[in-house]
């Protein structure tokens, strides 16, 4: 139970940071956000926590993931209003979630190194940057290895595996939980920039295709790619979760 609660808390914090990045940059660029939600995008809305101007802050049934919506129609998928925005604005908003995750990871790790390992600010910043560099290089090598067949999916962890790690971090003390939060935020930031459908990196690729074609992709194209990408990640999550469950009993 502790592992589950720790995972839900840490994951929710990391997702909040990511979605806040999308949200605040959209607001700064004058683009309307109709919903800021915590929870799995396709799960039912169970509560509207707050409403400010056109933005509803909502909670979904499944407390995994989160999203911001630029459409005032919950069934519309990609918003035509957002797709008509200038490409540079869309690129900044799409990238902002991962950028906020990476910046927050950098700051969290500085706190860990300063107040837990008792090093000065400069050394803490260097150590934090080194951790970021190691994580980025390691993640890129792992993903590239999986697609090339040189690495195994056994090295990946799904929600169950992450929950187990969160539980261990809680049992090891606050410093370890804080470090785990920073590393998870960094991982979410990096993974979201991968050029895969349904991820922010995939949206950036589609934006690049639009720029090369000098013609916007249709709303239907965005919807098909997003749904296909989401289906892929659901299947991948189930496969990895099965592997995590097997590991628990072996």
Secondary structure, DSSP 8 states (H G I E B T S, - for coil): -HHHHHHHHHHHHHHHHHHHHHHHHHHHTT----EEEES-TTS-EEEEEEEETTEEEEEESS-S-EEEE--SSTTS-S-HHHHTS-HHHHHHHHHHHHHHHHHHHHHHHHHHHHHTS---HHHHHHHHHHHHHHHHHHHHHHHHHHHHTSS-GGG---HHHHHHHHHHHHHH-HHHHHHHHHHHHHHHHHHHTSS-TTSHHHHHHHHHHHHHHTS---HHHHHHHHHHHHHHHHHHHHHHHHHHHHHHT-
